[in-house]
Amino acid sequence: MTSQLAQLVEENLSPSAVRAHAALRSALECPLELWKRLAPRQWELRSPPCNENGVEHTDLAGLCDQRLVALLERAHATGRPCRATIAVEWVAVAAPIIEENGEPGVVAVAEVESTCGLYAERLADSVLRELRQRDEVDWLRDENFVFSQQVTDDFEELTYLRQMATQLVVKDTSLDIFKLVAQTIGGLREMIGAESVYFVRPGPKDRPEVVQTSCYSPEEAECVDPHTVARLADMHCERAAVAPCVKNDIRNTDAAARSAGVRQFLMVPVSTGARSFGWFVAINRRSVGRQWPPSPLLQLGHDEFGTWEASLLSAAATLVASHAANLDLIREKEILLTNTVRTLVSALDSKDAYTRGHSERVALFSKRIAENMGYDEAATEKLYLSGLLHDVGKIGVSDAVLRKPDKLTPEEYEEIKRHPDDGWAILRDLEQLNYLLPGVLHHHEQVNGTGYPDGLKGDEIPLDARIMAVADAYDAMTSDRAYRQGIPHEKAIEILKAGAGSQWDAGVLEAFLAAIEDITAIRYGYSPAERPERCGPALSPSCRD
């Protein structure tokens, strides 16, 4: 085929049709005419055939008679090769070349000897079938690659979100939204294949500002300028509040973004149904290290943020926001719980002015001792609550006994000794506070077994109770009571040391003495909160609000 004919074919045929034309010409080993259908029974010759010397062969080209038109119409209608006798010894074979849209684009016509007509027809049909099958195999291979990638992406997404859910457990209530984002933002950037991901929060006048960044390069200078990210976030935050905002053409619509190096932009809200913490903004899809599909057309989707990236980033943002909101609720409940406990302690203190502040000092002493004995932060906070409530059972002791200025009678002492049991009874139905019961019930036990209420010995006594026993004894000895003045600090230390191993746990006392400077600072620096003065009636809020 001459270069002129090749150019004509390429201008009018798709790549698959060009391959079909070449395959037919090679298989039939004869020149081909290409006819294009303009309208029913109206055909135009698009390329004349050429012989082996490059000279045009026009025996059939100019003879668009009724027989040829009928042959072309039949080939076009059936989509399969067919033949017709055009002379005594010659047969025309018409083979429709199917374009990529599935419709016959042109019909190739060859002139062969009549004895070879059936063979040529079947050969053309076989050639075109093989080409279609090859195209179908290529298409299926591309589709299989896409499906394989989708399954892999979905599996990675589920694995990553499950890992996130496993890591974001409610163990450390000190975590806040910034710490949670710091734990997840780097993994998110890698998962969605972004050059950088930003956590954006409302700043002054509710204008977005970047507060945390994860960039693929260790040098954050290669990240997009935070002011540019904040500007883009401000422009698209309203749309991102409804659904993920994807802008893969942003460099074509925003000159400032293009000059800052922004090619693609993805923004999702970090929010729950009731609360918004900010947004995740991903900038620029990365292609380094990724496997590409065999089809160039399919590669286009890998250069952009798509549904999968938006879905994963949105799901992760919701997970982070939900966990942050849950932690806030837990902290609010912890504050409510602590304040409720303080209210109970205040009710107890109001019965006996001489023991005012005793429960909180014991709680603070116990917490400091526990720190020296290896308690973690959560455990020391629980022990603090236990210390606050260790004498809650004294609510059931009569005021006359609590405030008696003289020595107690045996009967009155027995009434006092009931307060650990009474405290246990008061708290036992609070299932979430069951960890308080050992300390409340057993803080008057002694390691030699002479304590109350159960006469436990040594390690039988819960460690929480042994710690509180030392703290309680020290504060009781150094505090003024209705029937005596508090003894000096040095004398109290001597008594505690003398009772180590018999009345008090020696290991606990050692931890107490190791923290004695902090203990004395708490003791001398403690000042109970003053009761606030009421300034007027309490008219709101209402229980119906």
C-alpha positions in Angstrom: 0.0 0.0 0.0 1.4 3.4 -0.9 2.1 6.0 1.7 -0.7 8.1 0.3 -3.2 5.3 0.7 -1.9 4.5 4.2 -2.5 8.2 5.2 -6.0 8.1 3.7 -6.8 4.9 5.7 -5.4 6.4 8.9 -7.4 9.5 8.5 -10.7 7.7 8.0 -10.4 4.6 10.1 -9.9 3.9 13.8 -6.7 2.0 14.9 -8.6 -1.3 15.1 -10.1 -0.7 11.6 -6.6 0.0 10.3 -5.4 -3.3 11.7 -8.4 -5.1 10.1 -7.7 -3.5 6.7 -4.1 -4.6 6.8 -5.0 -8.1 8.0 -7.5 -8.6 5.3 -5.2 -7.3 2.6 -2.4 -9.6 3.8 -4.7 -12.7 4.1 -6.4 -12.3 0.7 -3.3 -11.2 -1.0 -5.1 -8.9 -3.4 -5.9 -5.2 -3.6 -8.9 -3.9 -1.5 -11.4 -1.1 -2.2 -12.8 0.7 0.8 -16.4 1.9 0.5 -18.2 4.1 2.9 -22.0 4.3 3.3 -23.4 7.8 3.0 -27.1 6.9 2.9 -29.2 3.8 2.1 -27.9 2.6 -1.3 -25.5 5.5 -1.6 -21.8 4.5 -1.3 -18.6 6.4 -1.8 -15.3 4.9 -2.7 -12.8 6.1 0.0 -9.6 4.3 -1.3 -9.0 2.6 -4.6 -7.1 -0.7 -4.7 -3.5 -0.9 -5.7 -1.6 -3.7 -7.3 1.8 -4.9 -6.2 3.5 -2.3 -8.3 1.5 0.5 -6.6 -0.6 1.2 -9.7 -4.3 1.7 -9.0 -6.5 -1.2 -9.9 -9.9 0.1 -11.1 -11.6 -2.9 -12.6 -14.2 -2.8 -9.8 -13.7 0.7 -8.3 -15.6 2.7 -10.8 -18.4 0.2 -11.4 -20.9 0.9 -8.5 -23.6 -0.9 -10.2 -26.7 -2.6 -8.7 -24.9 -5.8 -8.0 -22.1 -4.1 -6.1 -24.6 -1.9 -4.2 -26.6 -4.9 -3.2 -23.4 -6.7 -2.0 -22.3 -3.6 0.0 -25.8 -3.2 1.6 -25.9 -6.9 2.5 -22.4 -6.8 4.1 -23.3 -3.7 6.0 -26.6 -5.1 7.3 -25.3 -8.5 8.4 -22.0 -7.3 9.7 -20.3 -10.4 8.1 -18.4 -11.0 4.9 -20.4 -12.0 1.8 -19.7 -12.5 -1.9 -21.4 -11.9 -5.3 -20.5 -12.9 -8.9 -19.5 -9.9 -11.0 -18.3 -11.7 -14.0 -18.0 -15.2 -15.4 -14.7 -15.8 -13.7 -14.7 -13.2 -11.0 -16.3 -12.8 -7.6 -16.4 -9.7 -5.3 -16.0 -10.4 -1.6 -17.3 -7.7 0.7 -16.0 -7.6 4.4 -17.4 -5.0 6.8 -14.8 -3.5 9.0 -16.4 -2.8 12.4 -15.4 0.4 14.2 -14.8 0.8 17.9 -18.4 1.9 18.4 -19.6 -1.5 17.2 -21.0 -0.3 13.9 -19.6 -1.1 10.4 -17.4 1.9 9.4 -16.4 0.9 5.9 -16.7 -2.2 3.7 -13.6 -3.7 2.2 -14.1 -5.2 -1.2 -11.8 -7.6 -3.0 -12.0 -9.0 -6.5 -11.0 -12.7 -6.6 -11.4 -15.6 -9.1 -14.7 -17.4 -8.8 -13.1 -20.6 -7.9 -11.7 -18.9 -4.7 -14.8 -17.0 -3.8 -16.0 -19.2 -1.0 -12.5 -19.6 0.4 -11.9 -15.8 0.3 -15.3 -15.2 2.0 -14.6 -17.6 4.8 -11.0 -16.4 5.1 -12.1 -12.8 5.5 -14.7 -13.9 8.1 -12.0 -15.8 10.0 -9.6 -12.9 9.9 -12.2 -10.4 11.2 -13.4 -12.8 13.9 -9.9 -13.3 15.1 -9.3 -9.6 15.2 -12.5 -9.0 17.2 -11.6 -11.8 19.6 -8.2 -10.2 20.1 -9.8 -6.9 20.8 -12.2 -8.5 23.2 -9.3 -10.3 24.9 -7.4 -7.0 25.2 -10.6 -5.3 26.6 -11.2 -8.1 29.0 -7.6 -8.0 30.2 -7.9 -4.3 30.8 -11.2 -4.8 32.6 -9.7 -7.6 34.6 -6.8 -5.3 35.6 -9.3 -2.6 36.7 -11.4 -5.1 38.7 -8.3 -6.6 40.3 -7.2 -3.1 41.2 -10.6 -2.3 42.6 -10.6 -5.5 44.7 -7.1 -4.7 46.0 -8.1 -1.1 46.8 -11.3 -2.2 48.5 -9.4 -4.8 50.6 -6.7 -2.2 51.5 -9.4 0.2 52.4 -11.2 -2.3 54.7 -7.9 -3.3 56.3 -6.9 0.2 56.9 -10.2 1.3 58.4 -10.2 -1.8 60.6 -6.7 -1.0 61.8 -7.9 2.6 62.5 -10.9 1.3 64.4 -8.6 -1.0 66.4 -6.1 1.7 67.2 -8.8 4.3 68.1 -10.0 2.6 71.2 -11.3 4.5 74.2 -8.3 3.8 76.5 -6.6 7.2 76.8 -9.1 10.0 77.4 -6.3 12.5 77.3 -6.4 12.3 73.5 -7.9 15.2 71.6 -8.7 15.8 67.9 -5.1 17.0 67.2 -3.5 13.9 68.7 -5.9 11.7 66.8 -5.2 13.5 63.5 -1.4 13.2 64.2 -1.9 9.4 64.5 -3.8 9.0 61.3 -2.9 11.7 58.8 0.3 10.1 57.5 -1.3 6.7 56.8 -4.2 8.5 55.1 -1.9 10.3 52.8 -0.1 7.0 51.8 -3.4 5.2 51.3 -5.0 7.7 48.9 -1.7 8.3 47.1 -1.6 12.1 47.7 1.5 14.2 47.8 0.3 16.0 50.9 -2.7 16.0 53.3 -3.7 18.9 55.6 -5.9 19.1 58.6 -7.7 22.5 58.4 -9.7 24.1 61.2 -11.8 27.2 61.5 -9.5 30.0 62.7 -10.1 33.6 63.6 -13.4 34.9 62.2 -14.1 31.3 61.2 -11.7 31.5 58.3 -10.0 28.1 57.7 -6.3 27.7 58.6 -3.9 24.7 58.3 -3.0 23.2 61.7 -1.4 19.9 60.8 0.4 18.6 57.7 1.6 15.4 56.2 3.9 15.6 53.2 5.4 12.7 51.3 8.8 14.5 51.4 10.5 14.8 54.8 11.1 18.4 53.8 7.8 20.1 54.4 9.1 23.0 52.3 8.0 20.9 49.3 4.4 20.9 50.4 2.0 23.4 49.0 2.0 26.7 50.9 -0.5 26.5 53.8 -2.0 29.9 52.9 -2.9 28.5 49.5 -4.5 25.4 51.1 -6.5 27.6 53.5 -7.7 29.8 50.6 -8.9 26.8 48.6 -10.5 25.3 51.7 -12.3 28.6 52.3 -13.6 28.6 48.7 -14.9 25.1 48.8 -15.9 24.5 52.5 -19.6 25.0 51.8 -19.6 22.3 49.1 -17.4 20.0 51.2 -19.9 20.2 54.1 -22.5 18.4 51.9 -20.2 15.8 50.1 -16.5 15.3 49.3 -15.3 18.1 47.0 -13.1 16.9 44.2 -11.4 19.3 41.8 -9.1 17.5 39.4 -9.1 20.4 36.9 -8.3 23.1 39.5 -5.1 24.1 37.8 -7.1 25.0 34.7 -9.6 27.1 36.6 -7.5 28.7 39.4 -4.3 30.4 38.2 -3.1 31.1 41.8 -3.5 27.4 42.6 -1.6 26.4 39.5 1.3 28.7 40.3 1.4 27.2 43.8 1.8 23.8 42.3 -1.7 22.5 42.9 -2.9 20.0 40.3 -5.7 18.1 42.0 -7.7 19.0 45.1 -9.8 16.8 47.4 -11.6 18.1 50.6 -13.8 16.2 53.0 -15.3 17.3 56.4 -14.0 15.9 59.7 -17.4 15.8 61.4 -20.2 13.9 62.9 -23.8 14.6 62.5 -23.8 17.1 65.4 -20.3 18.4 65.5 -17.6 19.6 63.1 -13.9 19.5 63.8 -12.6 20.8 60.5 -11.6 19.3 57.1 -9.0 17.0 55.5 -7.6 18.5 52.4 -5.5 16.3 50.0 -3.4 17.9 47.3 -2.1 16.3 44.1 -2.4 12.6 43.2 1.0 10.8 43.2 2.0 8.3 40.5 5.4 7.2 41.8 5.5 3.5 42.6 2.0 2.7 41.4 1.1 -0.1 38.9 -0.4 1.2 35.7 -3.2 -0.5 33.7 -2.2 -1.7 30.2 -4.7 0.7 28.5 -3.6 4.3 28.1 -7.3 5.4 28.5 -7.5 3.6 31.9 -4.4 5.3 33.1 -6.2 8.7 33.0 -8.3 7.8 36.1 -5.1 7.0 38.0 -3.8 10.5 37.6 -6.8 12.0 39.5 -8.6 11.8 42.8 -11.6 9.6 42.2 -14.5 8.0 44.1 -12.3 5.5 45.9 -9.9 8.2 47.3 -12.8 10.4 48.3 -14.7 7.6 49.9 -11.7 6.4 51.9 -10.7 9.9 53.1 -14.3 10.6 54.0 -14.7 7.4 55.9 -11.5 7.9 57.8 -12.5 11.5 58.6 -15.8 10.4 60.0 -14.1 7.7 62.1 -11.6 10.2 63.5 -14.4 12.7 64.2 -16.6 10.1 65.9 -13.8 9.0 68.1 -12.9 12.6 69.1 -16.6 13.3 69.9 -16.8 10.1 71.9 -13.7 11.1 73.9 -15.2 14.5 74.5 -18.4 12.9 75.8 -16.4 10.5 78.1 -14.4 13.4 79.5 -17.6 15.3 80.1 -19.0 12.3 82.0 -15.7 12.0 83.9 -16.0 15.6 84.9 -19.7 15.1 85.9 -18.7 12.0 87.9 -15.9 13.8 89.7 -18.1 16.7 90.5 -20.8 14.4 91.8 -18.3 12.7 94.0 -17.2 16.1 95.3 -20.8 16.9 96.1 -21.1 13.8 98.1 -17.8 14.6 99.9 -19.1 18.2 100.6 -22.2 16.7 102.1 -20.1 14.6 104.4 -17.8 17.5 105.3 -20.8 19.6 106.2 -21.6 17.2 109.0 -18.2 17.5 110.6 -16.3 20.8 110.3 -13.3 19.2 112.0 -12.8 16.7 109.1 -13.4 19.2 106.4 -11.0 18.5 103.5 -9.9 15.2 105.0 -11.3 13.1 102.1 -9.7 15.2 99.4 -6.3 15.3 101.1 -6.4 11.5 101.5 -7.3 11.2 97.8 -4.4 13.5 96.9 -1.9 11.7 99.2 -3.1 8.3 97.8 -2.7 9.4 94.2 0.9 10.6 94.9 1.8 7.3 96.7 0.3 5.3 93.8 2.5 7.1 91.3 5.6 5.9 93.2 4.2 2.4 93.1 3.8 2.2 89.3 0.2 3.1 88.9 -0.5 4.6 85.4 -2.4 7.9 85.0 -5.8 6.2 84.6 -5.3 4.0 87.7 -4.2 7.0 89.8 -7.3 8.9 88.8 -9.5 6.0 89.9 -7.6 5.8 93.2 -8.2 9.5 93.6 -11.9 9.0 93.3 -11.7 6.1 95.8 -9.9 8.4 98.2 -12.6 11.0 97.9 -15.3 8.5 98.8 -13.4 6.4 101.3 -15.4 7.9 104.2 -18.8 8.3 102.4 -20.3 5.7 104.9 -19.9 8.2 107.7 -23.1 9.8 106.3 -24.9 7.1 108.3 -23.1 8.0 111.5 -25.0 10.3 113.9 -23.8 13.9 114.2 -23.5 13.4 118.0 -20.9 10.7 117.5 -19.0 12.5 114.8 -18.8 15.8 116.7 -18.4 14.3 120.2 -15.5 16.2 121.9 -14.8 13.4 124.4 -13.5 9.9 124.0 -15.9 7.6 122.3 -17.7 4.8 124.2 -17.3 1.2 122.9 -20.8 1.4 121.4 -20.0 4.7 119.7 -16.8 3.3 118.4 -18.7 0.3 116.9 -21.0 2.8 115.2 -17.9 4.5 113.7 -16.5 1.1 112.6 -19.6 0.5 110.5 -18.8 3.3 108.0 -16.7 1.1 105.6 -19.6 -1.3 105.3 -22.1 1.6 104.9 -19.9 3.1 102.3 -19.7 -0.2 100.4 -23.5 -0.4 100.6 -24.0 3.1 99.2 -21.7 2.5 96.2 -22.3 -1.2 95.4 -25.1 -0.5 93.0 -23.0 1.9 90.9 -21.7 -0.8 88.5 -19.3 1.6 86.7 -17.7 2.5 90.1 -17.1 -1.0 91.3 -13.4 -0.3 91.3 -13.9 2.0 94.3 -15.3 -0.7 96.6 -12.0 -2.4 97.7 -10.5 0.8 98.9 -13.7 2.1 100.5 -14.4 -1.2 102.3 -10.9 -2.1 103.5 -8.9 1.1 104.2 -9.1 0.3 107.9 -7.6 -3.2 107.6 -4.2 -3.8 109.2 -1.5 -6.1 107.8 -1.3 -8.0 111.1 -5.0 -8.9 110.8 -6.3 -6.7 113.6 -8.1 -4.2 111.4 -11.8 -4.0 110.3 -14.3 -4.9 108.9 -13.0 -8.3 107.8 -9.6 -8.7 109.6 -7.7 -9.3 106.4 -3.9 -9.8 106.7 -0.9 -8.8 104.5 -1.5 -9.2 100.8 -5.1 -10.3 101.4 -5.7 -6.6 101.7 -6.2 -4.9 98.3 -3.3 -2.7 97.4 -5.6 0.3 96.9 -6.8 -0.1 100.5 -3.2 -0.4 101.8 -2.2 2.8 100.1 -5.3 4.6 101.4 -4.7 3.3 104.9 -1.3 5.1 105.1 -2.7 8.3 103.6 -5.7 8.2 105.9 -3.6 7.5 109.0 -1.2 10.4 108.2 -3.9 12.9 107.6 -5.9 11.7 110.6 -2.9 12.1 112.9 -1.9 15.5 111.7 -5.4 17.0 111.5 -7.3 18.7 114.4 -10.3 16.7 115.7 -13.1 17.6 118.1 -11.5 15.7 120.9 -7.8 16.5 120.3 -5.3 18.6 118.4 -3.3 17.2 115.5 0.1 15.9 116.2 3.3 17.4 114.5 4.4 16.0 111.2 7.6 14.5 112.6 5.7 12.6 115.3 3.3 11.2 112.8 6.2 9.9 110.6 7.7 8.2 113.7 4.4 6.5 114.4 4.0 5.3 110.8 7.6 4.0 110.8 7.0 2.1 114.0 3.9 0.5 112.6 5.5 -0.6 109.3 5.0 -4.3 108.7 2.4 -4.6 111.5 -0.2 -2.0 111.1 0.7 -0.6 107.7 2.3 -2.1 104.6 6.0 -1.6 104.6 6.3 -1.2 100.8 3.5 1.4 100.8 5.1 3.3 103.6 8.4 3.3 101.7 6.6 4.9 98.7 4.9 7.4 101.0 8.3 8.5 102.5 9.9 8.7 99.1 7.2 11.3 98.2 7.2 13.0 101.5 8.1 16.4 100.1 5.1 16.3 97.8 2.9 15.0 100.6 3.8 17.9 102.9 3.3 20.4 100.1 -0.2 19.0 99.6 -0.9 19.1 103.3 0.2 22.6 103.9 -0.9 24.0 100.6 -4.4 22.5 100.7 -7.3 24.9 101.0 -10.9 23.7 100.7 -13.1 25.5 98.2 -15.3 28.1 99.8 -19.1 27.7 99.4 -20.3 30.3 96.9 -22.9 32.9 97.9 -26.2 32.7 96.1 -27.0 36.0 94.3 -30.7 35.3 93.3 -33.3 32.7 92.5 -32.5 29.8 90.1 -35.2 30.2 87.4 -33.5 28.4 84.5 -32.7 26.1 82.9 -35.8 23.9 83.1 -35.9 20.1 83.1 -38.1 20.5 80.0 -35.4 22.5 78.1 
